[in-house]
Amino acid sequence: MLSCNEFSGNIPSGLWTLNLSDFMVSNNKFTGELPERFSPTISRLEISHNQFSGRIPTGVSSWTNMVVFKASENYLNGSVPKELTNLSMLTTLLLDHNHLTGPLPSDIISWKSLENLNLSHNQLSGKIPDEIGQLPVLNQLDLSENQFTGQVPSLLPRLTNLNLSSNHLTGKVPNELEISVYSTSFLNNPGLCADTSVLNLRLCSVGAGFEKKTKGSSWSIALILCLVAVAFLLSLLISILIIKLFRRGKHVLDNSWKLVSFQRLSFTESDIVSSMTEHNVIGSGGFGTVYRVPVDGLDYIAVKKISSNRKLDRKLESSFRAEVKILSNIRHKNIVKLLCCISNEDSMLLVYEYLENRSLDRWLHNKDKSSTVSVSVDHFVLDWPKRLEISIGVAHGLCYMHHDCFPPIVHRDVKSSNILLDAQFNAKVADFGLARMLMKLGDLATMSSVVGSFGYMAPEYVQTRRVSEKIDVFSFGVVLLELTTGKEANYGDEHSSLAEWAWRHIIVGSKIEELLDNDFMDPSYTNEMCSVFKLGVLCTSTLPANRPSMKEVLHMLVTIGEGLAFGEGNVSHFDGVPLLKNSRWECRFDAIDNDSD
């Protein structure tokens, strides 16, 4: 990774063809054109904020492993090549602020995994393909500041972010898109109109048919006036009934609640607050109480109520919302999605997506698994492939927060109960940013008692409260030990923990195979489990400098998942990984192997 430097000139041709998975050189002054030949193993290409020019090469069709392609703010020209649609694994495509021209290829229907598409600030033209509305997981689309013509696609889904402003679009905006969250999405398209004023566009004409039928028909006008009067009286009666119900104590709500939405919602603050009953409580902890709230009759959301020790005055409320806004911008498949926040002077509510299989600790430590929604098996045991997949998913989420967010966000309370599982047991990290948010609010009494959990806290954090990314690495190492041994983080006596227990066994030379979880032991996975156990030990090193970064941990886990286990003569495989060239982790693993022999 060579990002955020002052490098200039052409990139040597040999670098483009290295056997790398990530190629990140953003925020430099590199020039030249993109090569036709590129490493076939590349999955992440980030070249934004440079001075690259020329066309996007047709050779992109060979980048079949590409997941992320970011080339914003360069001087790329020509059309968006049809060959780019061959990248079926693509999740993020950012080509904004270039000089691209011509129409979009119609074969974009092949982008089945695409989540974020930004082609703004170019000179693209033609119609927006109807196929763009058929991309199943697209949630962010920005085609603003181009020269697109024609109508807004009728099948365009409701997205988290949509921007089609400053084009030459014409016709009527589809009714399903006339909602307040898109109030600025269609501006500066003189030919567009809408049925309501919510989009800040001109209103579509009603047409002459109705006027012709009603003109001069006084009896029709009288009938309409009568209907309006009846409707008014009915509304008045219904309003009186509702007021009476509220006065009787049915669903009395505090009108001081304020909701800030980060995407389109199908519920209101009243729906949330009225459903926060004791019957719907599914958990509680240092950060507050968690409710499982039904919406739309079938789906659920998770609501975390945070009660502050201080009144939330205007200044604190502003600080709270600023912090929550930062969290709302986090978009990663392995981090629980924040939908909105609701607050009043006493409490703050954070509303998240609900994950059916709840937290990882319930499945590792037999905590009432039968009450989960998607699986109702009393003695279900996570097999090793699924546990490894969960660990890689969590590592992806932590790596994103540590290395892709600026400034980096430290979780401070990574633990198995903060790792949630969806219906397919895909892992997502929960409670990210809550510790920092409470610190910003000045809720220091709460901070001193709740940030961190026994068995997961790094030694330097316990002793000095010093915060760095390495305290998350320590906590994640404990989770790896839980996944491989099946034991809880506080395993041992009142003065020890699972991490200390593991280190003691390494020091006395115990065989790692004898320390693993017996509930699902499969000889074919022993090497992988031993490798992950040793990685957990490495992550829980007493000195922060001896722990790898989350990016290094992720590379190690992915390599283990490919069948290249540590301690079996395969550590040299990491010579191809730029972050691990110095082989210091090979030495660390050799030391662990020697201690356990």
CORFENGI-V319814 format. One record per pair of residues at least 12 apart in sequence whose ideal C-beta (glycine too) atoms are under 7 Angstrom apart, sorted by the first residue. I is the first residue (numbers start at 1). J is the second residue. Records with the same first field share a line. If there is no record, write none. Layout:
I: J / J
//
This chain:
1: 22 / 24
2: 25 / 28
3: 24 / 25 / 26 / 27 / 46
4: 27
5: 28
6: 28 / 29
7: 28 / 29 / 30
8: 29 / 30
9: 30 / 31
10: 31 / 32
11: 30 / 32
13: 35
16: 35 / 38 / 39
17: 37 / 38 / 39
18: 39
19: 39 / 41 / 576
20: 39 / 41 / 42 / 578
21: 41 / 42 / 43 / 44
22: 44
23: 42 / 44 / 45
24: 44 / 46
25: 47 / 50
26: 46 / 47 / 48 / 49 / 70
27: 49
28: 50
29: 50 / 51
30: 50 / 51 / 52
31: 51 / 52
32: 52
33: 52 / 53 / 54
34: 52 / 54 / 56 / 57
35: 57
36: 57 / 59
37: 59
38: 59 / 63
40: 62 / 65
41: 65
42: 63 / 65 / 66
43: 65 / 66 / 67
44: 67 / 68
45: 66 / 69
46: 68 / 70
47: 71 / 74
48: 70 / 71 / 72 / 73 / 94
49: 72 / 73
50: 74
51: 74 / 75
52: 74 / 75 / 76
53: 75 / 76 / 77
54: 76 / 77
55: 77 / 78
56: 76 / 78 / 81 / 84
58: 81 / 83
60: 81 / 83 / 84 / 87
61: 83 / 86
63: 87
64: 87
65: 89
66: 87 / 89 / 90
67: 89 / 90 / 91
68: 91 / 92
69: 90 / 92 / 93
70: 92 / 94
71: 94 / 95
72: 94 / 95 / 96 / 97
73: 97
74: 98
75: 98 / 99
76: 95 / 98 / 99 / 100
77: 99 / 100
78: 100 / 101
79: 100 / 101 / 102
80: 100 / 104 / 105
82: 105 / 107
85: 105 / 107 / 108 / 110 / 111
86: 110
88: 110 / 112 / 113
89: 113
90: 111 / 113 / 114
91: 113 / 114 / 115
92: 115 / 116
93: 114 / 117
94: 118
95: 119
96: 118 / 119 / 120 / 121 / 142
97: 121
98: 122
99: 122 / 123
100: 122 / 123 / 124
101: 123 / 124 / 125
102: 124 / 125
103: 125 / 126
104: 124 / 126 / 129
106: 129 / 131
108: 129 / 131 / 132
109: 131 / 134
111: 135
112: 136
113: 137
114: 135 / 137 / 138
115: 137 / 138 / 139 / 140
116: 140
117: 138 / 140 / 141
118: 142
119: 143
120: 142 / 143 / 144 / 145 / 163
121: 145
122: 146
123: 146 / 147
124: 146 / 147 / 148
125: 147 / 148 / 149
126: 148 / 149
127: 148 / 149 / 150
128: 143 / 148 / 150 / 153
130: 153 / 155
132: 153 / 156
133: 153 / 155 / 156 / 157
134: 155
138: 157 / 159
139: 159 / 160
140: 159 / 160 / 161
141: 159 / 162
142: 161 / 163
143: 164
144: 163 / 164 / 165 / 166
145: 166
146: 167
147: 167 / 168
148: 167 / 168 / 169
149: 168 / 169
150: 169 / 170
151: 169 / 170 / 171
152: 164 / 169 / 173 / 174
154: 174
156: 174 / 177
158: 176 / 264
160: 263
162: 182 / 185
163: 185
164: 185 / 186
165: 184 / 185 / 186 / 187 / 188 / 189
166: 188
167: 189
168: 189 / 191
169: 189 / 191 / 192
170: 191 / 192
171: 192
172: 193 / 194 / 204
173: 186 / 192 / 194 / 199 / 201
175: 195
178: 194 / 195 / 196 / 198 / 199
179: 198 / 264
180: 198
181: 263 / 264
182: 199
183: 198 / 199 / 200
186: 199 / 201
187: 200
251: 274
253: 270 / 273 / 274
254: 344
256: 344 / 345
257: 269 / 273 / 342 / 344
258: 342 / 343 / 344
259: 340 / 342
260: 321 / 340 / 341
261: 340
262: 328 / 338 / 339 / 340
263: 339
265: 339 / 340
266: 295 / 296
267: 295
269: 342
271: 295
272: 293 / 303 / 342 / 349 / 351
275: 293 / 294
276: 291 / 293 / 303 / 305
280: 292 / 293
286: 449 / 450
287: 304 / 306 / 431 / 434 / 450
288: 304 / 305 / 306 / 307
289: 305
290: 302 / 304
291: 303 / 305
292: 354
300: 354
301: 339 / 351 / 352 / 353 / 354
302: 352 / 354
303: 349 / 351
304: 350 / 352
305: 347 / 349
306: 347 / 348 / 350
307: 346 / 347
308: 348 / 441 / 443
309: 443 / 445 / 446
310: 442 / 443
311: 345
312: 343 / 345 / 346
316: 441
317: 343
319: 440 / 441
320: 343 / 348 / 437 / 441
321: 341
323: 433 / 436 / 437 / 440
324: 341 / 437
326: 433
327: 432 / 433
330: 432
332: 397 / 400
334: 393 / 394 / 396 / 397 / 427 / 428 / 429
335: 397 / 400 / 428 / 429 / 432
336: 352 / 353 / 420 / 428 / 429 / 430
337: 352 / 353
338: 350 / 352
339: 351 / 352 / 353
355: 420 / 421 / 422 / 428
356: 372 / 373 / 374 / 422 / 423
357: 372 / 374 / 375 / 421 / 422 / 423 / 425
358: 372 / 420 / 421
359: 416 / 417 / 419 / 420
360: 390 / 416 / 419 / 421
361: 416 / 417
363: 382
364: 416 / 482 / 486
365: 488
374: 423
381: 519 / 520
383: 520
384: 520 / 522 / 525 / 528 / 529
386: 425
387: 483
388: 528 / 532 / 561
390: 425 / 427
391: 480 / 483 / 532 / 557
392: 557 / 558 / 561
393: 426 / 427
394: 419 / 427 / 429 / 476 / 479
395: 550 / 553 / 554 / 557
396: 554
397: 428 / 429
398: 411 / 429 / 472 / 476 / 550
399: 550 / 551 / 554
401: 432
402: 469 / 550
403: 550 / 551
408: 469
409: 432 / 433
410: 467 / 468 / 469 / 471 / 472
411: 432 / 472
412: 435 / 451 / 452 / 467 / 471
413: 431 / 435 / 451 / 452 / 453
414: 456 / 472 / 475 / 476 / 479
415: 453 / 456 / 475 / 479 / 489
416: 479 / 482
418: 430 / 431
419: 479
435: 451
454: 490
455: 478 / 489 / 490 / 497 / 498
456: 475 / 478 / 489
458: 470 / 471 / 474
459: 542
460: 544
468: 544
469: 549 / 550
470: 544 / 547
472: 550
473: 539 / 547 / 548 / 550 / 553
474: 539 / 540 / 547
476: 539 / 553
477: 499 / 536 / 539 / 540
478: 498 / 499 / 540
480: 532 / 535 / 536 / 539
481: 498 / 499 / 502 / 533 / 536
482: 498
483: 532
484: 516 / 517 / 529 / 532 / 533 / 536
485: 515 / 516 / 517
486: 517 / 519
499: 540
502: 536 / 537
503: 537
506: 537 / 592 / 595 / 596
507: 595
509: 595 / 596 / 597
510: 596
511: 596
512: 530 / 533 / 596
513: 526 / 530
515: 533
516: 529 / 533
527: 565 / 568
528: 560 / 565
530: 565 / 567
531: 560 / 565 / 566 / 567
532: 560
534: 566 / 567 / 589 / 592
535: 553 / 556
537: 592
538: 588 / 592
539: 553
548: 585
551: 579
552: 579 / 580 / 585
555: 577 / 579 / 580
559: 573 / 574
566: 589
567: 589 / 593
571: 586 / 589
//
